[in-house]
Amino acid sequence: MSEPAQEQIDRVLAALADPTRRRMVDLLREGPMRAGDLAAAFEISGPAVSRHLRVLRENALIEEEEAGDDRRLRVYRLRAAPFADLQAWLEEVAAFWTSQLTAFKAHAEGKTRKRKKK
């Protein structure tokens, strides 16, 4: 994996390390939401919600857009690309462990067969 791609995954994982931000992502999986709607789901202050949204936005996990005619209202939605990159990396890790476990199983079964022959 290239260094820029790895850096992006590092940023995604760092952003998702916080349980509040993971919960925000879960809520946004249901569809776009306004900041006020997201804030209502948490027992934290408005500024804290804004900080969490900023981290998600700065790490390209979400995007914001104006909601209708009122420029003060923002709607947040998930961006697919960073999650696709993370999924691809996780699939690479899973493939590595699958091959390692397959090799270990073959090795262990080979030793078992040799012992039975004695």
Backbone torsions as a table, in degrees:
resi	resn	phi	psi	omega
1	MET	NA	137.6	-178.2
2	SER	-69.9	156.4	-178.1
3	GLU	-60.3	-45.8	177.9
4	PRO	-60.9	-38.5	178.7
5	ALA	-65.4	-41.4	178.9
6	GLN	-64.7	-39.2	177.7
7	GLU	-62.8	-39.5	178.4
8	GLN	-63.8	-43.7	178.5
9	ILE	-63.3	-39.8	176.9
10	ASP	-59.1	-43.1	-180.0
11	ARG	-66.4	-39.8	178.8
12	VAL	-62.5	-47.8	-179.4
13	LEU	-63.3	-39.0	178.1
14	ALA	-63.9	-42.0	179.6
15	ALA	-65.8	-36.5	-177.9
16	LEU	-84.6	-2.4	-179.6
17	ALA	-68.0	-22.6	-179.2
18	ASP	-87.4	128.8	-177.9
19	PRO	-63.0	-31.9	178.6
20	THR	-65.6	-42.5	179.5
21	ARG	-68.0	-37.1	176.4
22	ARG	-63.1	-39.3	178.4
23	ARG	-65.9	-37.9	176.2
24	MET	-61.4	-42.9	177.4
25	VAL	-61.0	-43.4	178.2
26	ASP	-59.0	-43.3	179.4
27	LEU	-65.2	-40.4	-178.9
28	LEU	-72.3	-17.2	174.2
29	ARG	-64.8	-25.0	178.9
30	GLU	-76.5	-18.1	179.0
31	GLY	144.6	169.4	179.6
32	PRO	-58.4	146.6	-179.3
33	MET	-142.6	152.4	173.0
34	ARG	-80.3	157.1	-179.9
35	ALA	-58.5	-39.6	179.6
36	GLY	-62.5	-38.4	178.0
37	ASP	-67.2	-39.4	176.7
38	LEU	-65.4	-43.5	-179.3
39	ALA	-60.6	-36.5	-178.6
40	ALA	-63.8	-21.4	-178.6
41	ALA	-83.5	-5.2	-175.3
42	PHE	-127.1	155.2	175.6
43	GLU	-100.8	54.3	177.8
44	ILE	-132.1	164.4	-177.1
45	SER	-70.2	161.4	175.7
46	GLY	-58.3	-45.4	177.6
47	PRO	-60.8	-34.7	178.3
48	ALA	-66.5	-41.3	176.6
49	VAL	-60.6	-43.9	179.2
50	SER	-60.3	-40.9	179.0
51	ARG	-63.7	-43.6	179.3
52	HIS	-64.1	-42.4	177.9
53	LEU	-62.8	-38.6	179.0
54	ARG	-62.6	-43.3	178.8
55	VAL	-61.3	-45.2	179.2
56	LEU	-63.5	-39.5	-179.7
57	ARG	-69.5	-44.9	-178.6
58	GLU	-65.1	-25.1	178.6
59	ASN	-98.5	14.7	172.2
60	ALA	63.5	21.8	177.3
61	LEU	-81.1	-28.8	177.9
62	ILE	-131.7	164.4	172.7
63	GLU	-132.0	157.0	179.4
64	GLU	-122.8	153.8	174.6
65	GLU	-146.9	159.0	178.1
66	GLU	-69.0	144.3	-179.5
67	ALA	-100.8	98.1	176.6
68	GLY	69.6	-141.8	-175.4
69	ASP	-80.9	-21.3	-177.4
70	ASP	-86.9	108.2	-176.8
71	ARG	-69.7	-13.0	178.9
72	ARG	-78.6	-26.4	-178.7
73	LEU	-84.8	133.1	179.7
74	ARG	-121.5	141.8	174.9
75	VAL	-113.2	135.2	-178.7
76	TYR	-111.6	142.3	178.1
77	ARG	-142.8	154.9	178.2
78	LEU	-73.0	150.2	171.5
79	ARG	-105.4	136.1	-174.8
80	ALA	-76.5	-36.8	-170.0
81	ALA	-55.2	-49.7	-177.3
82	PRO	-64.3	-31.8	178.5
83	PHE	-72.8	-34.8	176.8
84	ALA	-66.1	-41.4	177.5
85	ASP	-62.6	-43.1	178.9
86	LEU	-64.1	-43.4	179.4
87	GLN	-61.9	-41.9	179.3
88	ALA	-61.8	-42.2	178.7
89	TRP	-64.4	-44.0	179.1
90	LEU	-62.8	-36.9	177.2
91	GLU	-65.6	-36.4	175.8
92	GLU	-64.1	-42.8	178.4
93	VAL	-64.3	-43.7	179.5
94	ALA	-62.9	-40.7	178.7
95	ALA	-63.4	-40.2	177.2
96	PHE	-58.8	-49.8	-177.7
97	TRP	-68.2	-33.7	176.1
98	THR	-62.4	-44.9	179.4
99	SER	-66.8	-37.8	178.1
100	GLN	-63.9	-45.0	-179.8
101	LEU	-68.1	-36.2	176.9
102	THR	-64.1	-43.8	178.3
103	ALA	-64.5	-41.6	178.7
104	PHE	-63.7	-42.2	179.1
105	LYS	-61.4	-45.4	179.0
106	ALA	-62.0	-41.8	178.5
107	HIS	-63.2	-47.0	-178.5
108	ALA	-65.6	-41.0	179.0
109	GLU	-67.4	-34.9	177.2
110	GLY	-64.1	-42.9	178.9
111	LYS	-66.3	-37.5	179.2
112	THR	-64.4	-42.4	179.4
113	ARG	-65.2	-39.8	179.3
114	LYS	-63.6	-40.3	179.6
115	ARG	-65.8	-38.8	-179.1
116	LYS	-67.2	-29.4	-179.2
117	LYS	-71.2	-25.0	-176.3
118	LYS	-68.3	NA	NA
